Amino acid sequence: MLEDRPLRFVFRGEVVTVHDVPPTLTVLDWLREHRRHTGTKEGCGEGDCGACTVAVAELSDACDGLPRPPAGTSDAPLRVRAVNACIRFLSSLDGCALFTVEDLRAPDGSLHPVQQALVDHHGSQCGFCTPGFAMSLWALYQERAMHDATPAGFRAISRGEARTALSGNLCRCTGYRPILDAAEALHTHPTRTIDAPALAAQLRSLAAARKGRGARIASSAGTTLRPATLAELLAARRDAPDAQLMAGCTDVGLWVNKQHRVFGTVIDTTSVAELAIVSRTTDGLSVGAAVRLTDAYAALVAAWPQLVDFADRFASVSVRNSGTLGGNVANGSPIGDSMPLLIALGARVELARMDAGGQIHQRRLPLEDLYLGYRRTALAADELLTRVLVPGPVEPMPPGAGTPPHGEWVRAYKVSKRFDQDITAVCVAMRLELRHGVVAAARIGVGGMAAVPARARETEATLVGSAWDEAAAGRAARRLRAEFHPIDDMRATAQYRRDVAAALVRRSWLESQGVEANLEGATR
């Protein structure tokens, strides 16, 4: 049974209790309108510009599929992550800690190293975006100081790492160079980090007070249900099939801000312990539906290191820190990034429901079979996606490994108008199993080519049984161009999509021959 109780989280070093929390009250509105903390700025209201960036700290028990923080960094694994306050609902902070730009300066008034570095390197022009840049860098700084430090200090932040961390922050004054200079200089300042053991103790105390029970956070404007177990979640869905499901709010937040949609009851899936786990199985990875995209892609990249560039191009760090893999998959957008990749990898989804007697029923199906039409899935009204199951890699085939090629070849490509923080125009992901030069099995997932994320079965058929050579790649490219009939829209014309998809197949073959360096940036 869910427990009626207020929202409780750590703010300014103290546990705060908030009553009467509307289901769609954003963190940004609470800060600015309810608490009058105006350092956090409102820009786009879509999670695109980063002016509203804050940081959220939470306990994160390490999973089998993810790297563990070094022993002794705190009394519990603690993660500090930058998120967009404009599309993150306040109720999602239950049991967490919230940090804003006002928290950076020390009690004695001295600036935090992030602030001082920005001052020293002239990293602020008009200043509107500066709090968001500061918070993104502060979250990166805290993670580095907690989990990658030595007695002599923490490892310097590279320019590439800073660019990735700031991928969700836009500066209309084009002040990026001095901001990146400031990031590279952070390690030269005396280290100042949060008291991780003390904060972890506060969060553990909040967790202990909940006693493993979910919450019903009521208000005059509606109710937020935060189940703590899968059974509680499925029961809530069964009893309220019309309630709006919420995970990372990266889609729902836009519906509220831009479409002015109102939800009387919201079911938040992110506090369900069983759904927040990445684990290794005998045949691959099991990724819970509530696992944040940051962690889900970390697990995928650990298995397939060649996917690191593709993973970095999924939205921004702040969006990946809030969004969940299950939410992205269940959303079913035809231009979503996760689905073509997961289809190519042979992923299956696990769906679950609870009947009137409390019995849980589960079923599994290939990911490509989940999608029935534009924004339509095979999920029943009382059913939820609970896990994504991904077969593990087999023997890899290094680029240019010799003749005949042998092993597994995996590549994923995203083409969009901007390199960072942009929605896909075309996505192609491939997984080939090569046996002494012959394609023994092929899976190709595509996005932006149909009304749903799709599997290119006809193109796969042209490859299986053929030698993996230039002629086969040409046949597959021609088949892929003809297999789908995409639409013209604001992101690309149908002809462009067909031509680019075909070109990506050829690019994959060229990269398998060891010429990847010559193609750097060709489709960006």
C-alpha positions as CSV (number, residue, x, y, z in Angstrom):
1,M,0.0,0.0,0.0
2,L,1.2,3.5,-0.8
3,E,1.6,5.8,2.1
4,D,0.1,9.3,2.2
5,R,3.0,11.6,3.0
6,P,4.5,14.9,1.9
7,L,7.5,15.4,-0.3
8,R,10.9,15.4,1.5
9,F,14.3,16.1,0.0
10,V,17.6,17.7,1.0
11,F,18.0,21.4,0.1
12,R,20.6,23.9,1.3
13,G,22.0,21.2,3.6
14,E,18.7,20.6,5.4
15,V,15.8,18.2,4.9
16,V,12.8,20.2,3.6
17,T,9.2,19.0,3.7
18,V,6.9,20.3,1.0
19,H,3.1,19.8,1.3
20,D,0.5,20.2,-1.4
21,V,2.7,19.5,-4.4
22,P,0.9,19.5,-7.7
23,P,1.8,16.6,-9.9
24,T,3.3,18.8,-12.6
25,L,5.0,21.5,-10.5
26,T,8.5,21.8,-12.0
27,V,11.7,22.2,-10.0
28,L,12.2,25.5,-11.8
29,D,8.8,27.0,-10.8
30,W,9.2,25.8,-7.2
31,L,12.6,27.5,-7.0
32,R,11.7,30.8,-8.6
33,E,8.0,31.2,-7.7
34,H,7.7,29.4,-4.4
35,R,11.2,30.0,-2.9
36,R,12.2,33.1,-4.8
37,H,15.6,31.6,-5.6
38,T,16.1,33.3,-9.0
39,G,19.7,32.3,-9.8
40,T,18.3,29.4,-11.9
41,K,17.1,30.9,-15.1
42,E,14.1,30.1,-17.4
43,G,15.0,30.0,-21.0
44,C,13.4,27.6,-23.5
45,G,11.2,25.6,-21.2
46,E,12.1,22.5,-23.3
47,G,15.3,21.2,-21.8
48,D,17.3,22.5,-24.7
49,C,19.1,25.6,-23.7
50,G,20.5,24.7,-20.2
51,A,19.8,28.0,-18.5
52,C,17.8,26.2,-15.9
53,T,20.4,23.6,-15.1
54,V,20.6,22.4,-11.5
55,A,22.2,19.3,-9.9
56,V,20.5,16.4,-8.2
57,A,22.4,14.0,-5.8
58,E,21.0,10.6,-5.0
59,L,22.2,7.3,-3.7
60,S,22.9,4.9,-6.5
61,D,23.7,1.3,-5.5
62,A,26.2,0.0,-8.1
63,C,24.9,-2.6,-10.5
64,D,26.6,-5.5,-12.1
65,G,26.6,-3.9,-15.5
66,L,28.2,-0.6,-14.4
67,P,31.5,0.5,-13.1
68,R,31.6,0.9,-9.3
69,P,33.0,4.1,-7.7
70,P,36.3,3.6,-5.9
71,A,36.1,2.2,-2.5
72,G,36.2,4.7,0.3
73,T,35.0,7.7,-1.7
74,S,31.9,7.9,0.5
75,D,29.9,5.6,2.8
76,A,27.6,4.9,-0.2
77,P,27.8,5.3,-3.9
78,L,26.6,8.9,-4.4
79,R,25.9,10.4,-7.8
80,V,25.7,14.1,-8.6
81,R,24.1,14.9,-11.9
82,A,23.2,18.0,-13.9
83,V,19.5,18.0,-14.9
84,N,17.1,20.5,-16.5
85,A,14.9,22.1,-13.8
86,C,12.3,23.3,-16.4
87,I,11.1,19.8,-17.3
88,R,11.9,18.0,-14.1
89,F,8.9,17.7,-11.7
90,L,9.5,18.5,-8.1
91,S,7.9,15.3,-6.9
92,S,10.8,13.4,-8.6
93,L,13.2,14.8,-6.0
94,D,11.6,12.7,-3.2
95,G,14.6,11.3,-1.2
96,C,17.2,13.2,-3.3
97,A,19.2,16.3,-2.7
98,L,18.9,19.5,-4.9
99,F,21.7,22.0,-5.6
100,T,21.4,25.3,-7.4
101,V,23.9,28.0,-8.4
102,E,23.3,29.7,-5.0
103,D,24.9,26.7,-3.3
104,L,28.3,27.2,-5.0
105,R,29.7,30.0,-2.9
106,A,31.2,29.1,0.4
107,P,29.7,30.4,3.7
108,D,32.6,32.9,4.0
109,G,31.7,34.3,0.6
110,S,34.6,32.9,-1.3
111,L,33.9,31.6,-4.8
112,H,33.8,27.9,-5.7
113,P,36.6,26.9,-8.1
114,V,34.0,26.7,-10.9
115,Q,33.0,30.3,-10.3
116,Q,36.5,31.5,-9.9
117,A,37.7,29.8,-13.1
118,L,34.8,31.3,-15.0
119,V,35.8,34.8,-13.7
120,D,39.5,34.2,-14.4
121,H,38.9,33.2,-18.0
122,H,36.1,35.7,-18.7
123,G,33.6,32.8,-19.2
124,S,30.5,35.1,-18.9
125,Q,29.2,37.6,-21.3
126,C,25.6,38.7,-20.9
127,G,25.4,36.3,-18.0
128,F,22.0,34.8,-18.5
129,C,23.3,31.4,-19.4
130,T,26.1,31.5,-16.9
131,P,24.3,29.8,-14.0
132,G,23.5,26.8,-16.2
133,F,27.1,26.5,-17.4
134,A,28.3,26.8,-13.8
135,M,26.0,24.0,-12.6
136,S,26.9,21.7,-15.5
137,L,30.6,22.2,-14.7
138,W,29.9,21.9,-10.9
139,A,28.2,18.5,-11.4
140,L,31.2,17.3,-13.5
141,Y,33.6,18.7,-10.9
142,Q,31.8,17.0,-8.0
143,E,31.7,13.6,-9.8
144,R,35.4,13.9,-10.7
145,A,36.4,14.9,-7.1
146,M,34.3,12.1,-5.5
147,H,35.1,9.3,-7.8
148,D,38.3,10.0,-9.7
149,A,40.6,11.8,-7.2
150,T,43.9,11.1,-5.6
151,P,45.5,12.6,-2.5
152,A,47.2,15.1,-4.9
153,G,43.8,16.2,-6.4
154,F,41.6,15.1,-9.2
155,R,42.5,14.4,-12.8
156,A,42.2,17.5,-15.0
157,I,39.1,17.8,-17.1
158,S,39.9,17.6,-20.8
159,R,38.4,19.9,-23.4
160,G,36.5,17.0,-24.9
161,E,35.0,16.0,-21.5
162,A,34.0,19.6,-20.9
163,R,32.3,19.8,-24.3
164,T,30.3,16.7,-23.6
165,A,29.3,17.9,-20.1
166,L,28.2,21.3,-21.6
167,S,26.4,19.8,-24.6
168,G,23.1,20.9,-23.2
169,N,24.1,24.5,-22.5
170,L,23.7,27.1,-25.1
171,C,25.4,30.5,-25.1
172,R,23.8,33.1,-27.4
173,C,26.9,35.3,-27.0
174,T,29.1,32.5,-28.4
175,G,31.3,32.5,-25.4
176,Y,32.2,28.8,-25.5
177,R,36.0,29.1,-25.8
178,P,36.6,30.9,-22.5
179,I,34.1,28.6,-20.8
180,L,36.0,25.6,-22.0
181,D,39.3,27.2,-20.9
182,A,37.8,27.6,-17.4
183,A,36.9,23.9,-17.4
184,E,40.4,22.9,-18.3
185,A,41.8,25.0,-15.4
186,L,39.6,23.7,-12.6
187,H,42.2,21.2,-11.3
188,T,44.6,24.1,-10.7
189,H,42.3,25.4,-7.9
190,P,42.2,24.0,-4.3
191,T,39.6,21.2,-4.3
192,R,36.3,22.0,-2.8
193,T,33.7,19.2,-2.8
194,I,30.5,18.4,-1.0
195,D,30.6,16.4,2.2
196,A,29.7,13.2,0.5
197,P,29.5,10.9,3.6
198,A,27.3,13.4,5.4
199,L,25.0,13.8,2.5
200,A,24.8,10.1,1.9
201,A,23.8,9.7,5.6
202,Q,21.0,12.2,5.2
203,L,19.7,10.4,2.1
204,R,19.9,7.1,3.9
205,S,17.9,8.5,6.7
206,L,15.2,9.6,4.3
207,A,15.2,6.2,2.7
208,A,15.0,4.5,6.1
209,A,12.0,6.6,7.1
210,R,10.1,5.4,4.0
211,K,10.6,1.8,5.2
212,G,10.5,0.5,1.6
213,R,7.0,1.8,1.0
214,G,5.8,3.9,-1.9
215,A,4.3,7.4,-1.5
216,R,1.1,9.1,-2.4
217,I,1.8,12.8,-2.7
218,A,-1.5,14.6,-2.7
219,S,-2.4,18.2,-3.5
220,S,-5.4,20.2,-4.4
221,A,-4.4,20.0,-8.1
222,G,-3.9,16.2,-8.2
223,T,-1.9,13.3,-6.9
224,T,1.5,11.8,-7.6
225,L,1.9,8.1,-7.0
226,R,5.5,7.0,-6.4
227,P,5.5,3.2,-5.9
228,A,8.6,1.7,-4.3
229,T,8.2,-1.9,-5.6
230,L,7.2,-3.5,-8.9
231,A,4.1,-4.9,-7.2
232,E,3.0,-1.5,-6.0
233,L,3.6,0.0,-9.5
234,L,1.6,-2.7,-11.3
235,A,-1.2,-2.4,-8.8
236,A,-1.3,1.4,-9.3
237,R,-1.4,1.0,-13.0
238,R,-4.2,-1.6,-12.8
239,D,-6.3,0.6,-10.6
240,A,-5.5,3.8,-12.5
241,P,-5.1,2.9,-16.2
242,D,-5.8,6.5,-17.3
243,A,-3.1,8.0,-15.1
244,Q,-0.1,9.6,-16.8
245,L,3.1,7.6,-16.5
246,M,6.2,9.6,-15.7
247,A,9.8,8.6,-15.7
248,G,12.4,11.3,-16.5
249,C,9.8,13.9,-17.5
250,T,11.8,14.7,-20.7
251,D,8.7,14.2,-22.8
252,V,5.9,14.8,-20.2
253,G,7.6,18.1,-19.1
254,L,7.3,19.4,-22.7
255,W,3.6,18.4,-22.8
256,V,3.0,20.4,-19.7
257,N,5.1,23.5,-20.6
258,K,4.3,23.7,-24.3
259,Q,0.9,22.1,-24.7
260,H,-0.4,23.1,-21.3
261,R,-1.6,19.6,-20.6
262,V,-3.0,18.9,-17.1
263,F,-2.8,15.6,-15.4
264,G,-4.9,14.8,-12.3
265,T,-2.9,11.6,-11.4
266,V,0.7,10.9,-12.3
267,I,2.5,7.6,-11.7
268,D,6.2,8.0,-11.3
269,T,8.1,4.8,-12.1
270,T,11.6,6.0,-11.1
271,S,11.5,5.0,-7.4
272,V,10.8,1.3,-8.1
273,A,13.9,-0.5,-7.0
274,E,13.5,-3.5,-9.3
275,L,13.3,-1.2,-12.4
276,A,16.5,0.8,-11.6
277,I,18.9,-2.1,-12.0
278,V,21.4,-2.9,-14.8
279,S,22.7,-6.5,-14.5
280,R,24.6,-8.9,-16.5
281,T,22.8,-12.1,-17.5
282,T,24.1,-15.3,-18.9
283,D,23.4,-14.1,-22.4
284,G,23.8,-10.3,-22.2
285,L,22.4,-7.3,-20.3
286,S,19.2,-6.7,-18.4
287,V,18.3,-3.0,-18.2
288,G,15.4,-2.0,-16.0
289,A,12.9,0.4,-17.5
290,A,13.7,3.1,-14.9
291,V,17.5,3.1,-15.5
292,R,18.6,6.5,-16.5
293,L,19.8,6.9,-20.1
294,T,23.3,7.8,-18.8
295,D,23.6,4.5,-17.0
296,A,21.9,2.4,-19.7
297,Y,24.3,3.7,-22.4
298,A,27.3,3.3,-20.1
299,A,26.4,-0.4,-19.9
300,L,26.0,-0.6,-23.7
301,V,29.3,1.2,-24.3
302,A,31.0,-1.1,-21.8
303,A,29.9,-4.0,-24.0
304,W,30.4,-2.3,-27.3
305,P,33.0,0.5,-26.9
306,Q,32.5,1.5,-30.6
307,L,29.1,3.0,-29.6
308,V,30.6,5.7,-27.4
309,D,30.3,8.5,-30.1
310,F,26.7,7.5,-30.8
311,A,25.9,7.4,-27.1
312,D,27.3,10.9,-26.6
313,R,25.0,12.3,-29.3
314,F,21.8,11.1,-27.6
315,A,20.4,14.5,-26.6
316,S,22.5,16.1,-23.9
317,V,24.1,15.0,-20.6
318,S,21.3,16.7,-18.6
319,V,18.6,15.0,-20.6
320,R,20.3,11.6,-20.4
321,N,20.6,12.2,-16.6
322,S,16.8,12.4,-16.2
323,G,15.4,10.3,-19.1
324,T,15.1,6.6,-18.8
325,L,15.7,3.8,-21.3
326,G,12.2,2.4,-20.7
327,G,10.6,5.7,-21.2
328,N,12.4,6.3,-24.5
329,V,11.5,2.8,-25.8
330,A,7.9,2.9,-24.7
331,N,7.5,6.4,-26.2
332,G,8.0,4.8,-29.6
333,S,9.1,7.9,-31.5
334,P,10.1,7.0,-35.1
335,I,13.1,9.3,-34.7
336,G,14.2,8.1,-31.2
337,D,17.8,7.1,-31.0
338,S,17.7,4.1,-28.7
339,M,15.3,1.9,-30.7
340,P,17.2,1.5,-34.0
341,L,20.3,0.5,-32.0
342,L,18.4,-1.9,-29.7
343,I,16.6,-3.4,-32.7
344,A,20.0,-4.0,-34.4
345,L,21.4,-5.6,-31.2
346,G,18.4,-8.0,-31.0
347,A,16.8,-6.6,-27.9
348,R,13.6,-7.9,-26.4
349,V,11.3,-6.1,-24.0
350,E,9.6,-7.5,-21.0
351,L,6.0,-6.4,-20.3
352,A,4.1,-7.0,-17.1
353,R,0.6,-6.5,-15.7
354,M,-1.2,-7.4,-12.4
355,D,-4.6,-9.0,-12.5
356,A,-7.5,-8.3,-10.0
357,G,-6.2,-11.1,-7.7
358,G,-2.8,-9.6,-7.4
359,Q,-1.1,-12.1,-9.7
360,I,1.7,-10.7,-11.9
361,H,1.8,-11.8,-15.6
362,Q,4.8,-11.2,-17.8
363,R,5.5,-11.6,-21.5
364,R,8.5,-10.9,-23.7
365,L,8.6,-9.9,-27.4
366,P,11.2,-8.6,-29.8
367,L,11.5,-4.8,-29.6
368,E,10.5,-4.3,-33.2
369,D,7.2,-6.1,-32.5
370,L,6.3,-3.6,-29.8
371,Y,5.5,-0.9,-32.4
372,L,2.1,-1.2,-34.2
373,G,1.9,2.3,-35.7
374,Y,2.8,5.9,-35.1
375,R,2.9,6.3,-31.3
376,R,1.0,3.0,-31.0
377,T,2.5,0.1,-29.1
378,A,1.4,-3.5,-28.2
379,L,1.1,-2.5,-24.5
380,A,-2.3,-3.1,-23.0
381,A,-3.9,-0.4,-20.9
382,D,-2.9,-2.0,-17.6
383,E,0.5,-3.2,-18.8
384,L,4.0,-1.7,-18.3
385,L,7.4,-2.1,-19.9
386,T,9.7,-3.4,-17.1
387,R,12.9,-4.5,-18.7
388,V,15.0,-4.3,-21.9
389,L,17.0,-7.5,-22.5
390,V,20.0,-7.1,-24.8
391,P,22.0,-10.1,-26.1
392,G,25.7,-9.7,-25.3
393,P,28.4,-9.3,-27.9
394,V,30.1,-12.1,-29.6
395,E,33.7,-12.3,-31.0
396,P,34.3,-8.7,-32.3
397,M,35.8,-8.0,-35.7
398,P,38.3,-5.1,-35.5
399,P,38.3,-2.7,-38.5
400,G,40.5,-3.8,-41.2
401,A,41.1,-7.1,-39.4
402,G,42.2,-8.9,-42.5
403,T,40.8,-11.1,-45.2
404,P,38.4,-12.8,-44.8
405,P,36.7,-10.7,-42.1
406,H,35.5,-12.7,-39.1
407,G,33.5,-11.9,-36.0
408,E,30.8,-9.4,-35.0
409,W,30.6,-6.0,-36.7
410,V,28.4,-3.3,-34.9
411,R,28.0,0.3,-35.9
412,A,25.4,3.0,-35.3
413,Y,25.0,6.3,-37.0
414,K,23.0,9.4,-36.2
415,V,22.6,12.2,-38.8
416,S,21.1,15.5,-37.7
417,K,21.4,19.2,-38.6
418,R,23.4,19.9,-35.4
419,F,26.0,17.7,-33.9
420,D,24.9,18.3,-30.3
421,Q,21.5,18.4,-28.8
422,D,19.5,17.7,-31.9
423,I,16.7,15.4,-33.0
424,T,17.6,12.7,-35.5
425,A,16.8,13.0,-39.2
426,V,18.2,9.5,-40.1
427,C,19.5,6.8,-37.8
428,V,21.0,3.5,-39.0
429,A,22.3,0.8,-36.7
430,M,23.9,-2.5,-37.9
431,R,24.9,-5.8,-36.3
432,L,26.5,-8.3,-38.6
433,E,27.9,-11.7,-37.7
434,L,30.7,-12.6,-40.2
435,R,32.0,-16.1,-40.6
436,H,35.2,-16.2,-42.6
437,G,34.1,-13.4,-44.9
438,V,30.4,-14.4,-45.2
439,V,27.5,-12.7,-43.5
440,A,26.0,-15.4,-41.3
441,A,23.4,-13.1,-39.7
442,A,22.4,-9.5,-40.0
443,R,20.2,-7.1,-38.1
444,I,19.6,-3.5,-39.2
445,G,17.5,-1.0,-37.3
446,V,16.5,2.4,-38.8
447,G,14.9,5.6,-37.5
448,G,13.4,8.4,-39.4
449,M,12.5,6.1,-42.3
450,A,9.0,5.0,-41.3
451,A,6.1,5.8,-38.9
452,V,7.8,3.5,-36.3
453,P,11.4,2.5,-35.4
454,A,11.8,-0.3,-37.9
455,R,13.9,-3.4,-38.7
456,A,15.2,-3.5,-42.3
457,R,14.4,-7.1,-43.0
458,E,14.6,-6.9,-46.8
459,T,18.0,-5.3,-46.6
460,E,19.2,-7.9,-44.1
461,A,18.1,-10.6,-46.5
462,T,20.3,-9.2,-49.3
463,L,23.3,-9.6,-47.0
464,V,22.8,-13.0,-45.3
465,G,24.8,-15.6,-47.1
466,S,26.8,-13.1,-49.2
467,A,30.5,-12.2,-48.9
468,W,30.9,-9.0,-46.9
469,D,32.5,-7.0,-49.7
470,E,31.9,-3.7,-51.6
471,A,29.4,-5.4,-54.0
472,A,27.3,-6.7,-51.1
473,A,27.3,-3.3,-49.4
474,G,26.2,-1.7,-52.6
475,R,23.3,-4.1,-53.0
476,A,22.2,-3.6,-49.3
477,A,22.4,0.2,-49.8
478,R,20.2,0.1,-52.8
479,R,17.7,-2.2,-51.1
480,L,17.6,0.0,-48.0
481,R,16.9,3.0,-50.2
482,A,13.9,1.2,-51.7
483,E,12.6,-0.6,-48.6
484,F,11.2,2.4,-46.8
485,H,9.1,5.4,-47.8
486,P,9.9,8.2,-45.4
487,I,8.2,11.6,-45.3
488,D,9.3,15.1,-46.0
489,D,9.4,17.2,-42.9
490,M,11.2,20.1,-41.3
491,R,14.3,17.9,-40.6
492,A,14.8,16.3,-44.0
493,T,13.2,15.4,-47.3
494,A,12.3,11.8,-48.0
495,Q,14.9,11.7,-50.8
496,Y,17.6,12.9,-48.4
497,R,16.7,10.3,-45.9
498,R,16.8,7.5,-48.4
499,D,20.1,8.7,-49.9
500,V,21.7,9.1,-46.4
501,A,20.6,5.7,-45.2
502,A,22.1,4.1,-48.2
503,A,25.3,6.1,-47.8
504,L,25.6,4.9,-44.2
505,V,25.6,1.3,-45.2
506,R,28.4,2.0,-47.6
507,R,30.2,3.9,-44.8
508,S,29.9,0.9,-42.5
509,W,31.6,-1.3,-45.1
510,L,34.4,1.2,-45.6
511,E,35.0,1.5,-41.9
512,S,35.1,-2.3,-41.7
513,Q,38.1,-2.0,-44.1
514,G,39.9,0.3,-41.8
515,V,39.3,3.6,-43.5
516,E,37.3,5.2,-40.6
517,A,39.7,8.0,-40.0
518,N,39.2,9.3,-43.6
519,L,35.5,9.5,-43.0
520,E,35.6,11.5,-39.7
521,G,32.8,14.0,-39.8
522,A,31.4,12.9,-43.2
523,T,27.9,12.6,-41.9
524,R,27.9,15.3,-39.2
